[in-house]
Amino acid sequence: MERPPGSDREALGQKRQWELNRANFDGHWQGPTRWYLRQPSGFDFQRPSLEIPQSTYAIAFSDADHGTWHGTGLRFAPGNERILPLSRNTYNSSGSCWQFPGAGGQSSLTMTSDVARCGHEINLFSGRSRSMLIALFEPMSDGAVQLESVGATAFRCQRGEIDPPRAPLASAAELLEWVCGWPGERRVLEPGVWPEASPAAEPIAGFEPAAFALHCHTAAFDDNLVCSLPDRLPAGPFQLQFGCLLRADHFAQVCLSFDAAHHLSRWELSRHQPP
């Protein structure tokens, strides 16, 4: 059977995504998870609504094409535990997973009121540290989609020497101001378009806190994680911002862009360092 044009290139791109997934996530990751849930009065990002003292994501690969994901301390799984097989042949069949070197996660490709729950998991890696933010949204009876909860985990890999805790900054404003003016570079992925090699980096001007803090919920979390999220999704195009001060001289930012129909159009990974 003749292969359709471009299929070999697409297969190589999908293989590249699988290899990045292995490189990023292979590890025995442990850390406390703190969930911030919507209350009748709104959100209090200073006080978690739910604390899970130890979440563990044990991710191991038996060969180049197969592995196992074993999670405990999970909010939604029965018994707070789940085991999933991993396979290159089936990885990312939904197209919702995405990987850059040192950053990866999964995203809802559509954020509309006809979806029962939508959300995003963002992971930023440095050494043997994995800093994770989860943002979940829910539909409302009036057709709006509102923020339901935010979860944060400061994972450390237990295989070998453990990275130390990071010195926290006082607030999201202080964290973003720390990074202000740092130049950087940006890489872009689009849903369903998986390049054979890492996307070329585009130089970008100095970091502007106001360009990150777009929404009313701009908050900092464990591990110097930070995000900016709307209380309700706007009617037109929008962006969701996530970031982490991985080191005193390295800020990583993930921007998710949605079009007017609330379909995900691109993932952007930016890395900023002082001049």
N, C-alpha and C positions, 0 to 999 in steps of 0.2 A: 504494500500500500504506500502510495506516495505521501510523504510528509508535507504538510502545508508550509508555505513560505514563512520563515522566521521561527519555526517551531524549535529548531536546534538552539537558536539564540535564547528563546524563552526558557528552554530547559536548563541552559547554562546559568541564566539569571536566577531561576528558582533554586538550582543547586547552590549558587552563591549565597542566597538567603538562608538556606539550611546550614551551610558552613558557618556563617556569621552567628546564627542561632546557637550552634554548638560552642563556638568560641566565646560568646558572651555569657551563656547561661550554665555551662558545665560547672557544677560546684555543689557543695553542701551548705546551703544558705540558711542562716538563722538570724532572727532579730525580733524585737517586739513590734507588733502592729497596733497602731492607734487609729480608730475610726472616729470621724466627726460627722454626726448625723444631723439632718435637719430637725429642729425642734419647733414647736408652735411659735416661739419668739425669733426663729431664724437659726443662724449658726454661731457657735462660739468656738473659734479655732484655737483658743488658749486652753480649752479643757476638752479632752476626748470624751465622747459618749460611750465608747466601748474600747477596752484595752485587752489585747491578747498578748500575754507576757512573752510567749515564744511561738512565732511562726517559723516553720521549717519547710524549705523547698529543696528536696534532695533530687538533683538532676544529674543523671549519669548516662554515659553512652557505652554500649557493649562493643560497637564497631562503628565504622564510618557512617552507617546508614540507619542505625537503630539505637534507641535509648529508652529510659523510663523517667517519668516525672512523678514524684511522690510528695504531696503536700499535706502538712498538718497545721493546725492552728488557723484554719480557713473560716471565714465568716459564713459562707453560704453552703458549703458541702455538708452532706449528712454525716454526723459525728465529727464534723470539722476536719475531715480527712478525705483525700482523693488520690488515686493512683491512675496514671494515664500512660499508655505506650506512646513512644515517639518513633516516627519513621520518616525518612526522607521522601518516600513515595507519596505520603499523605500529608506532609507538612504544609500548612498554609493553604489548604484546599479552599477555604473561604475567602482568601485574599485579605484578611483583616490583620495578619501579623506583618511586622516590618522590622528590619534590622539594618543598622549602620554599625561600623566598627565602634564598640564601646557604648552602644545605645540600642535599645530594642523594646518591643512590647506588642500590644495588640489594640486595635481601635475599632469601634463601631463605624461602619462605612456610611451609615445613614442615621441621622438624629432627628426623627420626626415623631409625632404623637401616636402613630400607628405601630410603634415598636414598644414592646412591654417594658424593656429597660435597655438603655444604651450607655456606653461608657468607654473609658480608656485606661490602659495600664502603661505607664511610662517607667522604664528602667534605665538608669544611668550608672555606668561602671567606672571604677577607678581602682587599679590594683586588684585586691580581692574584696572590695566593697561594692555593694549593689544597692543603690538608693532608689526606692520604688514609690511612686504615687499612683493611686487609683482614684478616678473621678467617675461617679455614677449619676446618671440623670434618669428621671421618670416622667411619663406623660401625665398631664392633668386633664380633667373633664372638659375644660374650656379649650382644649387643643394645644395649650402651651406645653413646653418641655422644661422642667425645672431641675436644678441641682438637688440630688437626694443625699449624697454623702461623699466624703473624701477620706481615703485611707492612706497612711504613710508607714513605710517600714524601712528601717536602717539595717539592711542585711549585711552580715559578714560571713565570708566563706570559712568553714571550719576545717578545711583541708590545709594544714600547715599553719604558719604564723598568721595570727588574726590582726587585721588592721585596727588601729586604735579608734576610739570615738573622735568625732570632729568637734572642735570648739564652736559652740553655737553663737550666731549673731542675734541681736535683741529682737529684730522684727524683719518683716519682708521689706519694709522701706529701707532699713539699714543695709540689708543684704544687697538690694538692687543698687543702692547708692555706692556701695563698695565697688561694684563692677562698672559703674558709670564711666564712659569714655574708653573702655577697653576695646581695641579693634578685634576682629575675628574673621572667621571663615564659615561659610554655609554650604551644606550639602542637601540635596532635595531628592525625595522619592515620590512617585505617584502611584496610586492604587493600580495593581495589575501590570505595572511596568517595572520589571525587575532587571536591572542592568547586570552584565556579566562581571563587571568590576565596580569598585566603589565609585559613586558619582564624583565628578570633578568638583573641587572646592572653589567656591566663589568668594573673593575677599569682600568683607563688609565693613562699614564705618564703625565708629565707636558706639558702644552699647548705650542705649537711651532707656532709662527706667520707665519713662512714660509710655514708650512703645511696647513694653512688656505688661505693665499694670493697666490693662485695658478695661478691666471689669471690677465690679464692686467687691467681689471676693478675691482679694489678693492677700495671700497668707503664706507664712513660712512654717516649716515643720522640722521634725527630726532630720539629722544629717545635712542640715542647710538646704533642704528641699524647699521649693517655692513654686506657687502657681497663681494664675489669675484666671478666674472663671466667672461667668455671669450667673446671677440668681435664676434667670429664665433666659432661654435662647432667644436672640432677637429675630425679627421677621426676615431679615436679609442675610447676606454673607457674614461670616464671623470667623474669629480665630480663638483658639484656646491655647494658653501659654503655660509651659512647665519648665522648670529649670533646677539646677543644683550647683552650689559652689563646691566642686569636688576637691579642690585644694585652695589655699589662700590666693593662688594665682591662676586659677582655671575655673571658669564658669561655663557649664554646658546648658544649652537651651533647646527645647523641642517645641515647635509651633505646629499646631494642627489647623489647617485652613479648610473651611467649608463654603460651598457655593450657595447661591440664593435658594436652591432646593434642599439645602442642608445635607448635601452629599459631600463626603470627604474628597478634597481635590489634591492635597499634598501633605506630606510630612517634611518638615525642615529641621535639620540638626545644625545648630550653630555652636561654635566653641570660641570663647573670648578669653584673651590673656592680656595682661598689662603691656603697654608698649616698652 
